[in-house]
Amino acid sequence: MLKTLFGDLGPRPAGRGSAYAPTEVAFAATAVLEEKAPTALPREQDPHSVDVFVAGSPAQSIREHFHATRADLGTAPSMITLLDPSRLWAPAVVKALSDATGNPVEKLHLRERATLRTLAVVERTAVPRRAAGPLKIYHADVRAQGLEHDEIVNALAERSHMTAVIVGALQPHTLDALLRSLLIATQQPDWHCPWLVFLLPPNSGAMRHRILSQPWPPRVRATALAETLNGASTVWNTVLSAWEACVNAPTFSPTQARLLDDASVAKALFGLVRTEGVIACGVVDLSTGELLAHDSRDSLTFDLGARARRLTAARRVFSAAGGEYGAESEELMVTQGSRIELLRAGLPVPSRFGLVLMLDRRLANVPLIRFKMLQAEKHLI
């Protein structure tokens, strides 16, 4: 049995007259053809490389297969898609993971049946984990151009648990085209990937604001990390940290999110997080402690959600213990070492929402930050 990227190929009958008989796979209108002409198929000797000849749309073939095998992301194997428009980091990350784990890099060569033209090379490897099943890492080196290029990439990403977009030093017009493509894709009914994580260069506040202020659908959570990407290991560590944060994040509630405008939230948090002394900030549901949106200075603050839950729980306990004077407090502040945790309730939207901040005690000017919070609240009206 030869394990491919998307399934298992059946046994190959050996014979003297020909190398292998064609084997059908689960792709619509595709077949794996391993003919005896080595010049046409130079990769046929590689047991981890498969040629797929596509008669119709390659994106639709991938989409139909994933619809059958990954219809429920809750039970499907964990999967991360690396989207790397510059083609600089993703192949190196997949290769480095393969070398580190000993698992091979499996390759699927999508070719046009009529012309043998290579449309894309999809690479996959698996990262073993102690407490869970293997984490599958996918990357598509798409050779097709225009709309066909975007369709293949999006078809691979839409059934992932997380899509990591390696922005790096993309030119502004290239980034704008990428965002337009992703916005259109995420608004389609076939899109099921809940997390979009953008990897940005350092000091890219304006780029982060542009990304987070896009009208992403409520079911998609977009976030951005600013890191110096100087090697495959750095890229992978950043992606892995984002994955752990996404896995541990509270369940996203589209119903609650619709009560707040995504663009307004992004604008409010962007202005607040740029205030000196603010490490991270977010919007929290006061009734559940759920962190609905957040931003931070340089990267994800992975425990902001836990801090929000603790502060909202403490606020409820404080109010319950107050007897007849137990009116819910407008602000709760907790100081721990060099950090200050601040919860402010009563946004000028339904009172179930509040702002949560994590501050650097040495740098924070609390009166100024309170004023900035009032300004942020105006964007959420």
N, C-alpha and C positions, 0 to 999 in steps of 0.2 A: 504494500500500500504506500503510495506516495502522497504525503500530506501537502496540500496546496494552501494558498492564502485563504481560500474561501470554502474549502471542503476537502473531501478525499476522492482521489481518482481510483477507479476500480483496478483489479489485477490486469497486468499487461501480458497477453499471450505472446510468447517468443516464437519466432519462426525464422527459417533461413531466407525466405523470399523477401521479407520486409522487416524493418526494425520494430515498429509497434503499430498496432491498429489504432485508429482514431478513438478517443474516449470522450463521451459526452459529460459535461459538467452542468452545474445548476444554473449557469448563466443563460438567460433567454437569448436565442439566436446566436449562440457561440458554441464552439467546440475546441477542445485541445487536440491539435493535429501534430503528431510527431512523425513526420514522414522520413524517408531514408535519405533525403537530399541534405547533406550537412551544410552546404553553402547557404541554403535558404533558412535553416534553423541552426545557427552556430551554437546555441545554448542547450541543445538537446542532451548533451552529456552531463550537464549539471543537474544532480538529483533534486536540487532546491529551486530550480528555475523552470517555469512553465510558460509556454507560448499559447496565447488565446487569440484566435482569429474571430473578429467581430464583424458580423454582416450588417447589424443595425447600429443603434446608439450604444456606445460602451457605458455611458452614464446610466442609461435605463437598465442595462444588464446588471450592473452593480446594484442599482436601486431595487430591482425586483428580487435579487438574491437576498439582500439584507432584509427586505420586507418579510421574507420567509424565515430567515434564521435569527434576526435581531429585532423582531417586532416588539418585544417587551425588553426594554433596557434594564428593567429590574432583575431579570433572570439571565440576561445575556452576559457572556464573559466581558470583563472590563476592557475597555478599548480607548486609546488616545490616538488621535490623528494629528500629525505634525504638518502644518501648512506653512511652507517656506518659499515665498515667491522668489527670493534671491537664489534659491538652490544652493545655499552656502552651508547651512548648519544641519539640516535634517538628515541628509545621507550620512554625515559623519557621526551623528548621534546614534542612528540605527546600527552602524558598523561598530561603534564603541560598545554599545550594549551587547551586541552579539559576541564580541571578543571577551567581554567581562563575564557573561553568563554561560558561554559555551553553546548557546542556542544559535542555530544557523539563521542567516538572513534569507528568507524566502522571497522569491521574486515572481511576479506575474507580469508578463509582457503582453500588453494589449495591442493587437495589430489589426489593421484594416484588412479584411479578407481579400478584397479585390486587388489591392496594390501592395500588400505586405508592409505597408507603412506603419511604423511604430507610433501609436497614439499616446501611450503612457507606460511607465514601468512602476508598478506598485510594489513597494518593499514592506516586509513585515518581519518583526522578531518578537519574542516573548520574554518578559522579565519575571522570573519566579518570585513569589512572595510567601513568607512563612504562614501568615494568618489567613490568606485568601488564595484564590486561584491566580494563575499567571496574568500579568498585565500586558496586553497586546499593544504594540506600538506600530502604527502604520505611517507610511509616507508615500506620496505619489509624485514621481517626476514626470510631469505631463508635457509631452512634446507637441500636442495639438495646440492650436491658437484660437483666440477669440472666445466665443460663447462655448464652444466644445471644451476648451480648456477649463473654464469655470464649472461647467456641468460635471466633469469627471471629478474634480476636487471636491465639489459640494456633495456629490453622491457618496463619496467616501466619508466625509465629515458628518453628514446628517444623522447617521446611526451610531456615532461615537458617544462615549460618556463625557468626553472633553475634547475640544479642539484647541490646540496651542498654535497661535498665529505668530510666527517669528518675524516681527516687523523689521528689527535692526535699523539699518540706515536707508530705508526705502525713500525714494524721492516723493515729494508731496502728491504729485499727480498719480503716481503708482499706488500710494496709500489710499487716495480717494477712490480710485477704480476698485481696489480690493474691498473697501468698505461698502461700496455700492453693490458689489457682487454678493457679499455676505448678507447685507440687509435684505436683498431680494430673496436669497436662499432661505434665510431664517423665517421669512414670512410665508413660506410654502407649507402645505399640510404634510409633506414628506419629512420636514425637518423635525428631529427628535432630540438632537444634542442639547443638553441643558446648559452647558458651560462653554463660553468663549473666553480664552485667556490670551491677551496680547502681550508679547515680550518686546519691550521698548528699550531704546538706549537711555543712558542716564541723562538727567536734566531735560526731560521731554514732557514738561507739564502741559504745554499747549497741545501736543500730539495726543496726550492722554485725555485731555478735555474734549478734543474733537471726537475721539473714539467713544468715550463714555456718554457723550451727549447725543449720540445717534439714537433714533427711535427704535431701539431693539424691541422685539415682541416681549410681552410679559413672561412667557415661558422660557426665555433665554436670559441667562445672567452673564453679562459681559464685565470683565475686569481687566486691569492692565498692571504689569510689573515692569519697573525700570531697573535693568541690570546691565552690567558690563559683560557682554558676551565675548569671551576671549578663548573659548575652546568648547569641544563637544561636552566635556564633563560639566562645565558651568551651565551650558544650555540645559542639559538633562537635570541637573540639580534644581534649577529654577522650575522646570516643568514638573518635576516630582513634588516639590514643595507646593506648587499650585494644585496638583492633584490631591495631595493630602488635605489641603484646605477645602477643596471642593467636596471631598468625601465627607468631611466632618462638618460641613456647613449645615445650618438648619434647613429644613424642607422649605422650598420656595412656594409661596402661595400666590398664583396669578390673580385671584380675586382681591386679595389685599393690595397687590401691586397696582391694580388698575385705579385705586383710590388716589394714587400719587402719580404725577406726570414724570416719566423717566427723564426727559430733558431738564425739567426744573430741578429734580433731585440731583442730577449730575452737576448742574450749575451751582446749586447751593453748597454741595459738599466740596466742589473744586475750590470755591472761594474760601471756605472755612479751613480746609486742610493747608492752605498756603499761609495761614496766620502763624507767626513764630510761636513755637512751643507746642503746637498741635501735631501729634504723631499720627493719629488716625481719627476718623469720625464716621458716623453712620446714622441712618434712620432706623428706629426700632419700633416694633409693635409693643406697646406697653401692656397689653393684655396677655401676650404669650411670651414676650422676651425675644421674639424672632427678629433677627437683623435683616431688614429688607433691602438695604443698599449701604455701601460703604466706600471709603476712599482713604488713601494713606499717602505719605510723602514719597517713598521710594519703592515700596513693594507692598504686597498684601500683609496686613497685620492679622496673623492667623488666629489669635485668641480674642479678637474684638467681639465676636459673637458670644463667646463664653462670658466675657465681662458684661455685655449687655444683658444677658440672662440673669447674672448675679445681681446687677443693679436694679433691674425691674422686680426681681423677687424681694430684694431688701426694701424696696419702696412699698410693695404691697404689705410686707410684715410691719413696717413702721406705721403705715396708715391703719392697719387692723388693730395695733396695740394702743392707738391714740384715744379710744373711747369716743366721747362726744366731740372731742377735738381732733378726731382722726381724719380730717380732710386730707385728700391726697396731696402730697408735697409737689411743688413745681420744680424743685431742683434737689438732686442728691449728689454729694461729693464724697469720694473716698480717697484718702492719701495712703499710698503704699511705697515706702522708700523713695525712689526718684521719680515715681509715676503718680499721676492724679487721674482718677476715673470720675467722669462727670456725666450725669444724666439730667437732661432738662425735658420736662413734660409740657403738654399743652400747646402743641403747634397749632397755627391758625388753619388747620384742617380738622377732620374729626379727632377728638381728644385722645384717641387710642394711640396716636403716634408721638414719638419724642426723638430727641437728638442725644446720641451717646458719643463721648469724646474720650480719647486717651491722650494725656498731656505729659510733657517733660517738665517736671516740677522746677528745674533750674532755669528754664527759659520762658515758662508760661507767664504771661500777664493776664491773670484771671479776669479782671474787670474788662480788659480789652476783648478777651475771648467771649465774654458774655455779650458784649456789644455786637461782635461778629456773628454770634448765634442768632441774635435778633434780626440781623440783616439776612442771614441764611433762611430764616423762617419766612421772610417776605417772598422768597422765590417759590415757596411751597404753598402759597395761597391758592 
